[in-house]
Amino acid sequence: MVLTAGALWPGHAIANQALVQKNACIACHQPATRVVGPSWKEITEKYSDGKITAEQLAANIKGGSSGKWGAMPMPPQLQVSEADLKTIAQWLLDGAK
């Protein structure tokens, strides 16, 4: 049985949903539907194989990217604090629940 951070600390998932709202991630990303960028579900499915760490995903979010999810680039998210980036990244790797 795998326990995610949300299962261990029920408030953890709520806090991270608040972080994605606070940092305007929801303008381009939604739980299960692709909007401008991939859904939380798509991100989890792509990166939950253990080949990327939360720190690496946080760096990808901060630095932005191009070509990983199609033609639409993700601009750098320099305004998001390091702590928020790492928390959001781990939340995504844990299934964004």
Secondary structure, 3 states (H helix, E strand, C coil): CCCCHHHHCHHHHHHHHHHHHHCCHHHCECCCCECCCCCHHHHHHHHCCCCCCHHHHHHHHHHCECCCCCCCCECCCCCCCHHHHHHHHHHHHCCCC
